[in-house]
Amino acid sequence: MSKINLIEVIRKIVAEKFTGDGIKFSEEMRDHHSGQSYMTAKAKLEGKTIGYVDYSIFQDKIHIDIVNVEEPYKRKGVATRLFHY
């Protein structure tokens, strides 16, 4: 993996991606210090968070902290799409 470009990370903070099923994906930086960025990718449907992935980026490596999808949306590819986002 190439070095994480901070400008690219900041751009993704405000980036959003829409899909045909109405699920909106976004990414935000929760914190950044000592070279480590703490991030959350969210999946929302009609303004309600239906899934998220908390992760951190340190020394060009991604570390997954938690993956959660609300029960009615499990087994429908929401978590997979969060990872691809």
matplotlib code that plots the C-alpha trace (Angstrom):
import matplotlib.pyplot as plt

x = [0.0, 1.3, 1.7, -1.6, -1.9, -3.4, -5.2, -6.9, -8.0, -9.4, -11.2, -12.9, -14.0, -16.6, -17.1, -20.4, -21.4, -25.1, -26.4, -29.6, -31.1, -31.1, -28.2, -25.8, -22.2, -19.9, -16.5, -15.3, -12.1, -12.8, -9.3, -5.7, -2.6, 0.9, 0.6, -2.5, -5.9, -9.1, -11.9, -15.5, -17.3, -21.1, -24.0, -27.2, -30.8, -33.3, -30.9, -30.6, -27.2, -27.7, -24.1, -20.6, -16.9, -14.5, -10.9, -7.5, -4.7, -1.2, 2.1, 0.2, -1.7, -5.5, -6.6, -10.3, -11.7, -15.4, -17.9, -21.6, -24.8, -28.3, -30.2, -32.8, -29.9, -27.6, -26.8, -27.6, -24.1, -24.0, -20.7, -19.1, -20.1, -18.6, -15.3, -15.3, -16.3]
y = [0.0, 3.4, 6.2, 7.7, 11.1, 13.4, 15.5, 12.4, 11.4, 14.9, 14.9, 11.6, 13.2, 15.1, 12.7, 10.8, 8.0, 7.3, 4.0, 3.0, 1.4, 4.7, 3.7, 6.6, 5.9, 8.4, 8.5, 10.8, 11.2, 11.0, 11.9, 12.2, 12.2, 10.8, 9.7, 7.6, 8.5, 7.2, 6.8, 5.7, 4.6, 4.8, 3.4, 5.4, 4.9, 7.7, 9.5, 6.5, 4.8, 1.1, 0.1, 1.3, 0.3, 1.9, 1.6, 3.3, 4.0, 3.8, 3.4, 2.8, -0.1, -0.2, -1.8, -2.7, -2.0, -2.9, -3.7, -3.4, -3.7, -3.3, -6.6, -6.0, -5.1, -8.0, -10.5, -7.9, -6.8, -3.6, -4.4, -5.6, -2.3, -0.4, -2.2, -1.3, 2.3]
z = [0.0, -0.9, 1.7, 2.9, 1.5, 4.2, 1.6, 0.3, 3.8, 4.4, 1.1, 2.1, 5.4, 3.4, 0.6, 0.2, -2.1, -3.1, -4.4, -6.1, -3.0, -1.1, 1.2, 1.6, 2.5, 4.2, 5.9, 8.7, 10.7, 14.4, 15.6, 14.4, 16.5, 16.6, 13.0, 13.5, 12.0, 13.6, 11.1, 10.8, 7.6, 7.9, 5.9, 6.3, 5.1, 5.4, 7.8, 10.2, 10.6, 9.6, 9.7, 10.4, 10.5, 13.0, 11.9, 12.2, 9.8, 11.2, 9.4, 6.1, 7.5, 8.2, 11.5, 11.8, 15.3, 14.9, 12.2, 13.0, 10.9, 12.4, 12.4, 9.7, 7.2, 8.0, 5.2, 2.6, 1.7, 3.8, 5.6, 2.3, 0.7, 3.6, 3.2, -0.5, 0.1]

ax = plt.figure().add_subplot(projection="3d")
ax.plot(x, y, z, "-o")
ax.set_aspect("equal")
plt.show()
